[in-house]
Amino acid sequence: MAASKLFYSEGIGRVSVDAVAEKAGITKRTLYYHFESKDELVAAYLEARDQPNLKLMAGWFAAAEGGAAEKVSAIFAGLARSARHPKWKGCGFLRTTAELAAMPGHPAVRIGARHKSAFASWLAGEMDQAGFETPQALARQILLLLDGAFSASLVHRDASWFEDAGRAAHALVSGHPRKPENRQGA
């Protein structure tokens, strides 16, 4: 989608509807036939990123060898690899939300919040299956490390923030209490 490439690479405030229409090879009128407003187009951009991003991170988690700590670390390692790509611009959900901070009711802000909540819920389920106490709290703490790494790596243009955050997440998961029935052999 032309809008996705433009919004991700340049930011939503810098991209006009005219630019999206031109990149898509359609008229502005045709674009407005499908999207009533730029706000709706921005929301569709994030909606289209939601499941692919979640699937990518879940794939890194599932493919990793070892226990939960190693699997969580694999997410950070995957993001560090992504952040080293020259076209990487950070988390589209966080960047869009930051651009729309004065508009908390904007549909794209709601989609961004839903995306982050879905990631935390998925991760809490994984932590619950792995036998950890308070899996929702653990997932939220990991998400804080993740979003902090997104921010720091973008500000500093240095992917090693993901690696440092991955080590912190590994330590966090390794030291997190397990449910009584899962404490033996942990």
C-alpha positions in Angstrom: 0.0 0.0 0.0 1.4 3.3 -1.0 0.2 5.1 2.1 2.0 2.6 4.3 5.3 3.1 2.7 5.0 6.9 2.8 3.6 7.2 6.3 6.2 4.8 7.7 9.2 6.4 5.9 8.2 10.1 6.3 5.6 10.3 9.1 1.9 11.0 8.8 2.2 14.8 9.2 4.6 15.1 6.3 2.6 13.1 3.8 -0.3 14.6 2.0 -3.2 12.8 0.5 -2.0 14.1 -2.9 1.3 12.3 -2.3 -0.4 9.1 -1.4 -2.6 9.3 -4.5 0.4 10.0 -6.7 2.4 7.1 -5.2 -0.6 4.8 -5.6 -1.1 5.8 -9.2 -4.7 6.9 -8.7 -6.5 10.2 -8.5 -7.2 11.9 -5.2 -10.9 11.5 -5.9 -10.5 7.8 -6.2 -8.6 7.7 -2.9 -11.4 9.6 -1.2 -13.8 7.2 -2.7 -12.2 4.4 -0.6 -11.2 6.6 2.5 -13.4 9.4 3.7 -10.5 11.3 5.2 -6.8 11.2 5.8 -7.5 10.2 9.4 -9.3 7.1 8.0 -6.3 6.4 5.7 -3.9 6.7 8.6 -6.0 4.3 10.7 -6.0 1.8 7.7 -2.2 2.1 7.5 -1.8 1.0 11.2 -4.5 -1.6 10.9 -2.6 -3.2 8.0 0.6 -3.4 10.1 -1.1 -4.9 13.2 -1.3 -8.7 12.5 1.9 -8.9 10.4 3.9 -7.2 13.2 2.4 -9.5 15.9 3.0 -12.6 13.7 6.6 -11.6 13.1 7.4 -11.2 16.8 5.5 -14.4 17.7 7.5 -16.2 15.0 10.8 -15.1 16.5 9.5 -16.2 19.9 8.4 -19.6 18.7 11.6 -20.3 16.7 14.0 -19.6 19.5 15.7 -22.4 21.3 15.5 -22.6 25.1 13.1 -21.5 27.7 10.9 -18.4 28.1 13.8 -16.1 28.8 15.6 -17.1 25.6 12.4 -16.8 23.6 11.7 -13.3 24.9 15.3 -12.4 24.1 14.8 -13.6 20.6 12.2 -10.9 20.0 14.7 -8.2 21.0 17.4 -9.8 18.8 15.0 -9.9 15.8 14.2 -6.2 16.4 17.9 -5.4 16.6 18.4 -7.0 13.2 15.5 -5.0 11.8 16.7 -1.8 13.3 20.0 -2.2 11.5 18.2 -2.0 8.1 18.8 1.4 6.5 15.0 1.9 5.9 14.1 1.2 9.5 12.2 4.0 11.2 11.1 2.5 14.5 7.7 1.4 15.6 5.0 2.8 13.3 2.5 2.5 16.1 4.5 4.6 18.6 5.6 7.1 16.0 2.0 7.7 14.8 0.7 7.9 18.4 3.4 10.5 19.1 2.4 12.5 16.1 -1.3 12.4 17.2 -0.6 12.9 21.0 -3.0 15.9 21.0 -5.7 13.8 19.5 -6.2 10.8 21.9 -9.5 9.9 20.3 -8.0 9.6 16.8 -8.8 6.1 15.3 -5.1 5.5 14.7 -4.3 6.1 18.3 -6.9 3.6 19.3 -5.5 1.1 16.9 -2.0 1.7 18.3 -3.2 1.1 21.8 -5.1 -2.0 20.7 -1.9 -3.3 19.0 0.2 -2.9 22.1 -2.5 -4.5 24.3 -2.8 -7.4 21.9 1.0 -8.0 22.1 0.9 -7.8 25.9 -2.1 -10.2 26.0 -0.3 -12.7 23.6 2.9 -12.5 25.7 1.0 -12.9 28.9 -0.5 -16.1 27.5 2.9 -17.4 26.7 4.2 -16.5 30.1 1.2 -18.2 31.7 1.8 -21.3 29.7 5.5 -21.2 30.8 4.3 -21.3 34.4 5.0 -17.8 35.6 3.1 -16.0 38.4 1.5 -12.7 37.4 2.0 -13.3 33.7 0.1 -10.0 32.8 2.5 -8.0 34.9 5.5 -9.7 33.4 4.2 -9.1 29.9 3.7 -5.4 30.6 7.2 -5.1 32.0 8.6 -6.7 28.9 6.6 -4.4 26.7 8.0 -1.4 28.6 11.5 -2.7 27.8 10.5 -3.2 24.2 8.9 0.2 23.7 11.8 1.8 25.6 14.2 0.1 23.2 12.2 1.3 20.2 12.4 4.9 21.5 16.1 4.8 22.5 17.2 3.0 19.3 15.4 5.6 17.2 16.7 8.6 19.1 20.3 7.3 19.1 20.2 5.5 15.7 21.7 2.6 17.5 20.2 -0.9 17.4 22.3 -2.1 20.4 19.5 -0.6 22.6 17.5 -3.6 21.6 20.3 -5.9 22.6 20.7 -4.2 26.0 16.9 -4.3 26.5 16.9 -8.0 25.5 19.5 -8.8 28.2 17.3 -6.9 30.7 14.2 -8.8 29.6 16.2 -12.1 29.9 17.1 -11.3 33.4 13.6 -10.1 34.2 12.0 -13.4 33.0 14.7 -15.5 34.5 14.2 -14.0 37.9 10.4 -13.8 37.8 8.6 -16.1 40.3 6.9 -19.2 38.9 3.6 -20.7 40.0 4.1 -23.2 42.9 3.4 -26.2 40.6 6.2 -25.0 38.2 8.9 -24.2 40.7 10.6 -27.6 40.7 13.1 -27.9 38.0 12.8 -24.3 37.0 
